[in-house]
Amino acid sequence: MTQTEQKPTILVVEDEPTLIDTLEYNLTRQGYAVSIASDGFTALELARSLRPDLIVLDVMLPGLDGFEICRILRREMNVPILMLTARDDEIDKVVGLEMGADDYLTKPFSMRELMARVKAHLRRVRLIREEMEGGEAAADDRPPTAAALTFGSLRIDLDRREVVVGNEVLHLKPKEFELLHFLARNRGMALSRDLILERVWGWDFDGGSRTVDVHVRWLREKIEDDPANPLRIVTVRGVGYRFEG
């Protein structure tokens, strides 16, 4: 990291003192600027004031729980959210992802695994910013795209991270936006679910291809005139999906 580069900021939302100390120590050693919130209301205040690059968010918290915090923040910002929970329950994971979380770890977890996921999420944030700024770090190694992609009434504004259909501004979750952007800039190509998972969620994401199907369904409900008979995001049987411009 050069002297002119700013440290990535991570907000840790956790109420267990021992884990707070461990996370703060390890994240700081990796060169990140770390802020701590031990309850839900403080977490909201810090997230809004700091605008961190990543939030590590526990589910069980005093005040507001992690699911509610995630739901509120997702309406206000596109920051990646990595959720932590002590319960190894699939429904918790599904609820967290549906609330807008980007990733999920069950306690007890390996600190090495958490650091790898933090690094992967921050790398994706950096690549997206570089692409929006005209850098050369597109996920598929293509030249940088224009500031907006337009397909008839559908417009994807990369600078504002905004999608408009007709005159309506859509409220997309961060992963919905990244998925739509990836599909759109590879329009006409049949993309496998595994490739989509790797490029949008990262190689270290432990969810299955069902994650892609769920997010495609959500996107279709927002951008298709008839989600049951999609014309923009079409299914390629036995492969995955193709965006038709």
C-alpha positions as CSV (number, residue, x, y, z in Angstrom):
1,M,0.0,0.0,0.0
2,T,1.4,3.4,-1.0
3,Q,1.3,6.4,1.3
4,T,-1.4,8.0,-0.9
5,E,-3.7,5.0,-0.7
6,Q,-6.3,5.0,2.0
7,K,-6.8,2.0,4.3
8,P,-10.0,0.1,3.6
9,T,-12.4,0.7,6.5
10,I,-14.2,-2.2,8.1
11,L,-17.0,-1.9,10.6
12,V,-17.2,-4.8,13.0
13,V,-20.6,-5.2,14.7
14,E,-20.2,-7.7,17.5
15,D,-21.1,-7.8,21.2
16,E,-18.8,-10.6,22.4
17,P,-15.7,-8.9,23.9
18,T,-13.2,-11.7,23.2
19,L,-14.3,-11.9,19.6
20,I,-14.2,-8.2,19.2
21,D,-10.6,-8.1,20.4
22,T,-9.6,-11.0,18.1
23,L,-11.3,-9.5,15.1
24,E,-9.9,-6.0,15.7
25,Y,-6.4,-7.4,16.2
26,N,-6.3,-9.5,13.1
27,L,-8.0,-7.0,10.8
28,T,-5.7,-4.2,12.0
29,R,-2.6,-6.5,11.4
30,Q,-3.8,-6.9,7.8
31,G,-3.7,-3.1,7.3
32,Y,-7.4,-2.3,7.7
33,A,-8.9,0.6,9.6
34,V,-11.3,-1.0,12.1
35,S,-14.3,0.5,13.9
36,I,-16.4,-1.3,16.5
37,A,-20.1,-1.3,17.3
38,S,-21.4,-3.6,20.0
39,D,-25.2,-2.9,19.6
40,G,-27.5,-2.4,16.7
41,F,-28.3,1.3,17.0
42,T,-24.6,2.2,17.3
43,A,-23.9,0.1,14.2
44,L,-26.4,2.1,12.2
45,E,-25.0,5.4,13.3
46,L,-21.4,4.3,12.5
47,A,-22.3,2.8,9.2
48,R,-24.0,6.0,8.1
49,S,-21.2,8.3,9.3
50,L,-18.2,6.2,8.2
51,R,-19.5,4.7,5.0
52,P,-17.2,1.7,5.5
53,D,-15.9,-0.5,2.7
54,L,-17.1,-3.7,4.5
55,I,-19.3,-4.6,7.4
56,V,-18.8,-7.7,9.5
57,L,-22.2,-8.1,11.2
58,D,-23.2,-10.5,14.0
59,V,-26.8,-11.7,13.9
60,M,-27.5,-11.8,17.7
61,L,-27.1,-8.2,19.0
62,P,-28.7,-6.1,21.7
63,G,-31.1,-3.4,20.4
64,L,-31.6,-4.4,16.8
65,D,-30.5,-7.8,15.5
66,G,-28.2,-8.3,12.5
67,F,-31.1,-9.2,10.1
68,E,-32.8,-5.9,10.8
69,I,-29.6,-3.9,10.6
70,C,-28.9,-5.5,7.3
71,R,-32.3,-4.8,5.9
72,I,-32.1,-1.1,6.9
73,L,-28.6,-0.6,5.6
74,R,-29.3,-2.3,2.3
75,R,-31.9,0.4,1.5
76,E,-29.3,3.1,2.2
77,M,-26.0,1.9,0.8
78,N,-24.2,-0.8,-1.2
79,V,-21.5,-1.8,1.3
80,P,-20.7,-5.5,1.3
81,I,-22.1,-7.2,4.4
82,L,-20.5,-10.4,5.9
83,M,-22.8,-11.9,8.5
84,L,-21.8,-14.0,11.5
85,T,-24.0,-16.3,13.5
86,A,-23.6,-18.8,16.3
87,R,-26.4,-20.9,14.9
88,D,-25.7,-23.4,12.0
89,D,-29.2,-23.2,10.7
90,E,-29.9,-23.0,6.9
91,I,-32.9,-20.8,7.4
92,D,-30.7,-18.1,9.1
93,K,-28.5,-18.1,6.1
94,V,-31.4,-17.8,3.7
95,V,-32.9,-15.0,5.7
96,G,-29.6,-13.2,5.9
97,L,-29.0,-13.4,2.1
98,E,-32.6,-12.4,1.4
99,M,-32.1,-9.3,3.6
100,G,-29.2,-8.3,1.4
101,A,-26.2,-9.9,3.1
102,D,-23.3,-10.8,0.7
103,D,-21.8,-13.6,2.6
104,Y,-22.3,-15.7,5.8
105,L,-20.0,-17.4,8.4
106,T,-21.1,-19.7,11.2
107,K,-19.3,-19.5,14.6
108,P,-16.9,-20.9,15.4
109,F,-15.1,-20.1,12.2
110,S,-11.5,-20.1,11.1
111,M,-9.9,-16.7,11.3
112,R,-8.0,-17.5,8.2
113,E,-11.2,-18.2,6.3
114,L,-12.8,-14.9,7.6
115,M,-9.7,-13.0,6.5
116,A,-9.8,-14.6,3.0
117,R,-13.4,-13.6,2.6
118,V,-12.8,-10.1,3.8
119,K,-10.0,-9.8,1.3
120,A,-12.1,-11.2,-1.5
121,H,-15.0,-8.8,-0.8
122,L,-12.7,-5.8,-0.6
123,R,-11.1,-6.8,-3.8
124,R,-14.4,-6.9,-5.6
125,V,-15.2,-3.5,-4.2
126,R,-11.9,-2.2,-5.6
127,L,-12.4,-3.8,-9.0
128,I,-15.9,-2.3,-9.3
129,R,-14.6,1.2,-8.4
130,E,-11.7,0.9,-10.8
131,E,-14.1,-0.1,-13.6
132,M,-16.4,2.7,-12.9
133,E,-13.4,5.1,-12.9
134,G,-12.3,3.8,-16.3
135,G,-9.7,1.3,-14.9
136,E,-8.7,-1.9,-16.5
137,A,-10.0,-4.4,-13.9
138,A,-13.2,-5.7,-15.4
139,A,-14.2,-9.1,-14.0
140,D,-14.0,-10.7,-17.5
141,D,-10.8,-8.9,-18.5
142,R,-12.5,-7.0,-21.2
143,P,-11.7,-3.3,-21.8
144,P,-13.6,-0.9,-19.4
145,T,-17.2,-0.3,-20.3
146,A,-19.0,3.0,-20.8
147,A,-20.4,4.8,-17.8
148,A,-23.9,3.4,-18.7
149,L,-25.3,0.5,-20.6
150,T,-28.6,1.0,-22.4
151,F,-30.9,-1.7,-23.8
152,G,-34.2,-0.2,-25.0
153,S,-36.0,1.1,-21.9
154,L,-33.4,-0.5,-19.6
155,R,-30.4,1.6,-18.5
156,I,-27.6,0.5,-16.2
157,D,-25.8,3.5,-14.8
158,L,-22.4,2.4,-13.6
159,D,-21.3,5.6,-12.0
160,R,-24.5,5.9,-9.9
161,R,-24.9,2.1,-9.5
162,E,-28.5,2.7,-10.6
163,V,-30.8,0.8,-12.9
164,V,-33.7,2.5,-14.6
165,V,-36.5,0.9,-16.5
166,G,-38.5,3.5,-18.4
167,N,-38.9,6.3,-15.9
168,E,-38.7,4.0,-12.9
169,V,-35.5,3.8,-10.8
170,L,-35.2,0.2,-9.5
171,H,-34.0,-0.6,-6.0
172,L,-31.5,-3.4,-6.5
173,K,-29.4,-5.1,-3.9
174,P,-25.7,-4.9,-4.5
175,K,-25.4,-8.5,-5.7
176,E,-28.4,-8.0,-8.0
177,F,-26.7,-5.0,-9.5
178,E,-23.4,-6.8,-9.9
179,L,-25.1,-9.8,-11.5
180,L,-27.1,-7.7,-13.9
181,H,-24.0,-5.7,-14.8
182,F,-22.0,-8.9,-15.4
183,L,-24.7,-10.4,-17.6
184,A,-25.3,-7.2,-19.6
185,R,-21.7,-6.6,-20.4
186,N,-21.5,-10.2,-21.7
187,R,-24.7,-9.9,-23.6
188,G,-25.4,-12.6,-26.1
189,M,-23.1,-15.1,-24.3
190,A,-24.3,-18.2,-22.6
191,L,-22.8,-18.0,-19.1
192,S,-22.7,-21.0,-16.8
193,R,-23.8,-20.8,-13.2
194,D,-20.4,-21.7,-12.0
195,L,-18.8,-18.9,-14.0
196,I,-21.4,-16.4,-12.7
197,L,-20.8,-17.5,-9.1
198,E,-17.0,-17.1,-9.5
199,R,-17.2,-13.7,-11.2
200,V,-20.0,-12.1,-9.1
201,W,-19.7,-13.9,-5.7
202,G,-16.0,-14.9,-5.8
203,W,-14.2,-18.2,-5.9
204,D,-14.4,-18.6,-2.1
205,F,-18.2,-18.2,-1.8
206,D,-19.6,-21.4,-0.2
207,G,-23.1,-21.1,-1.5
208,G,-24.3,-23.3,-4.4
209,S,-25.6,-22.5,-7.9
210,R,-29.1,-22.0,-6.4
211,T,-27.9,-18.6,-5.3
212,V,-27.6,-17.6,-8.9
213,D,-31.1,-18.9,-9.7
214,V,-32.6,-17.0,-6.8
215,H,-30.9,-13.7,-7.8
216,V,-31.9,-14.1,-11.5
217,R,-35.5,-14.6,-10.3
218,W,-35.4,-11.4,-8.3
219,L,-33.9,-9.5,-11.2
220,R,-36.6,-10.8,-13.6
221,E,-39.3,-9.6,-11.3
222,K,-37.8,-6.2,-11.5
223,I,-36.7,-5.8,-15.1
224,E,-39.0,-8.1,-17.1
225,D,-42.4,-7.1,-18.3
226,D,-43.4,-10.7,-17.8
227,P,-41.1,-12.5,-15.4
228,A,-42.6,-15.9,-16.2
229,N,-41.6,-15.4,-19.9
230,P,-38.4,-13.4,-19.7
231,L,-37.0,-11.7,-22.8
232,R,-33.9,-10.0,-21.2
233,I,-32.4,-12.7,-19.0
234,V,-33.1,-16.0,-20.7
235,T,-32.4,-19.5,-19.5
236,V,-29.9,-21.6,-21.5
237,R,-31.0,-25.1,-20.7
238,G,-28.2,-27.2,-19.2
239,V,-25.8,-24.2,-19.1
240,G,-27.0,-21.1,-17.2
241,Y,-28.2,-17.8,-18.5
242,R,-27.8,-15.3,-21.4
243,F,-28.6,-11.6,-21.5
244,E,-30.4,-10.5,-24.6
245,G,-29.8,-6.8,-25.3
